[in-house]
Amino acid sequence: MFGKQSGSSTTIIGRGARFVGTLELQGAVHVEGHCEGTLRAHGQLSVGPHGSVVGELAGQTVMVAGQVEGTVVAQETLHVLKTGGVKGDAYYGRLRVDGGGVIDGRTRQGPPPVDDGGVEQTGVIDARPKPPSVRPLHAESGKSSAARPW
């Protein structure tokens, strides 16, 4: 694999294997097959040169030598090797991209933002008056269906 974890086992998703769903592990995981969904490892998470992932990856250290499409979260280091590619958002403590490695998307040092249900918090309150609502015209007369407020 790409490194050694002392005292823990490595789960391998082998070449030719296809995994769909969510996998959460205490140790490390290495992907040589294809995964769709979410992979979370408390140890190292690596995608080999033949591996591909569509979804979310999260681990202490994430090493990418294959292809990833989705969100990558590396609490410590994100390392994209020369054969690796990430298409999507990447969050990391440290970033290393070897010559030939590609990240196509947003990168940010630090953790991902907290999901607030899709509402963007800007800290700005819009206090401008809202325009009056537009009322449909009657086709025959060309006049509004209600009295105009102005």
Phi, psi and omega per residue, in radians:
M1 nan -2.749 -3.055
F2 -1.739 0.011 -3.133
G3 3.078 2.974 -3.114
K4 -1.943 2.433 3.016
Q5 -1.854 2.109 3.135
S6 -1.400 2.290 3.036
G7 1.337 0.147 3.105
S8 -2.394 2.748 -3.127
S9 -1.600 2.820 3.110
T10 -1.975 2.230 3.043
T11 -1.532 2.287 -3.101
I12 -2.010 2.234 2.978
I13 -1.778 1.772 -2.931
G14 -1.258 2.861 3.102
R15 -1.030 2.294 -3.111
G16 1.614 -0.258 3.120
A17 -1.464 2.628 3.088
R18 -2.264 2.191 -3.141
F19 -2.102 2.305 3.086
V20 -2.229 2.195 3.118
G21 2.406 -2.650 -3.129
T22 -2.095 2.281 3.112
L23 -2.255 2.109 3.113
E24 -2.105 2.249 -3.049
L25 -2.283 2.613 3.036
Q26 -1.394 -0.539 -3.103
G27 -1.709 -2.491 -3.079
A28 -1.783 2.811 3.060
V29 -2.450 2.465 3.112
H30 -2.226 2.268 -3.078
V31 -1.966 2.090 2.990
E32 -2.006 -0.194 3.118
G33 -1.726 -2.541 -3.127
H34 -2.128 2.317 3.117
C35 -2.207 2.426 3.022
E36 -2.215 2.109 3.141
G37 2.339 -2.391 -3.042
T38 -2.164 2.247 3.028
L39 -2.105 2.142 3.102
R40 -2.232 2.192 3.127
A41 -2.227 2.395 3.070
H42 -1.389 -0.152 3.065
G43 -1.956 -2.509 -3.131
Q44 -1.408 2.450 3.067
L45 -2.135 2.139 -3.104
S46 -2.266 2.504 3.068
V47 -2.018 2.002 -3.097
G48 -1.256 3.021 -3.068
P49 -1.058 -0.432 3.114
H50 -1.725 -0.054 -3.082
G51 -1.482 2.680 3.051
S52 -2.542 2.518 -3.124
V53 -2.367 2.308 2.998
V54 -2.085 1.965 -3.110
G55 2.501 -2.385 -3.064
E56 -2.097 2.326 3.047
L57 -2.050 2.400 3.073
A58 -2.544 2.294 3.120
G59 -2.872 2.982 3.061
Q60 -1.056 -0.988 3.087
T61 -2.151 2.322 3.125
V62 -2.105 2.173 3.112
M63 -2.057 2.243 -3.075
V64 -2.119 1.996 3.033
A65 -1.976 -0.203 3.100
G66 -1.870 -2.481 -3.073
Q67 -2.080 2.349 3.111
V68 -2.265 2.280 3.045
E69 -2.162 1.939 -3.103
G70 2.528 -2.655 -3.086
T71 -1.756 2.337 3.097
V72 -2.076 2.241 3.097
V73 -2.180 2.008 3.101
A74 -2.038 1.929 -3.109
Q75 -1.072 -0.622 3.122
E76 -1.839 -1.369 -3.026
T77 -2.210 2.352 2.936
L78 -1.853 2.119 -3.121
H79 -2.133 2.005 3.072
V80 -1.782 2.002 -3.111
L81 -1.369 3.023 -3.026
K82 -1.076 -0.422 3.117
T83 -1.693 -0.006 -3.013
G84 -1.625 2.701 3.079
G85 -2.558 2.397 3.073
V86 -2.139 2.163 3.065
K87 -2.043 1.807 -3.097
G88 2.530 -2.900 -3.101
D89 -1.456 2.432 3.129
A90 -2.245 2.247 3.108
Y91 -2.136 2.397 -2.989
Y92 -2.752 2.840 2.965
G93 -1.501 -0.849 3.057
R94 -2.287 2.613 -3.112
L95 -2.166 2.352 3.051
R96 -2.387 2.143 3.102
V97 -2.172 2.023 3.117
D98 -1.298 2.730 3.081
G99 -0.952 2.178 -3.084
G100 1.762 -0.413 3.078
G101 -1.246 2.585 -3.040
V102 -2.281 2.388 2.905
I103 -2.166 2.038 3.141
D104 -1.981 1.596 -3.099
G105 2.758 -2.929 -3.128
R106 -1.479 2.452 3.045
T107 -2.135 2.548 -3.135
R108 -2.625 2.245 3.040
Q109 -1.378 2.143 -3.110
G110 2.105 3.105 -3.094
P111 -1.291 2.803 3.073
P112 -1.169 2.712 3.119
P113 -1.152 2.676 3.110
V114 -1.243 2.326 3.127
D115 -1.269 2.112 -3.124
D116 -1.905 0.469 3.106
G117 1.400 0.371 3.084
G118 1.542 0.050 3.130
V119 -1.686 2.116 3.139
E120 -1.375 2.222 3.129
Q121 -1.733 1.947 -3.117
T122 -1.831 -0.299 -3.095
G123 1.460 0.047 -3.130
V124 -1.916 2.282 3.108
I125 -1.806 2.234 3.139
D126 -1.551 1.846 -3.103
A127 -1.805 0.167 3.130
R128 -1.186 2.535 3.106
P129 -1.154 2.522 3.133
K130 -1.497 2.487 3.113
P131 -1.191 2.678 3.109
P132 -1.106 2.648 -3.126
S133 -1.209 2.600 -3.138
V134 -1.562 2.315 3.140
R135 -1.820 2.517 -3.124
P136 -1.185 2.620 3.089
L137 -1.535 2.561 2.991
H138 -1.302 2.373 -3.069
A139 -1.102 -0.650 -3.057
E140 -1.297 -0.814 -2.995
S141 -1.664 -0.398 -3.077
G142 1.356 0.144 -3.140
K143 -1.792 2.726 3.128
S144 -1.172 2.625 -3.118
S145 -1.350 -0.135 3.110
A146 -2.404 2.843 3.126
A147 -1.146 2.476 3.131
R148 -1.318 2.376 -3.107
P149 -1.324 -0.118 -3.107
W150 -2.023 nan nan
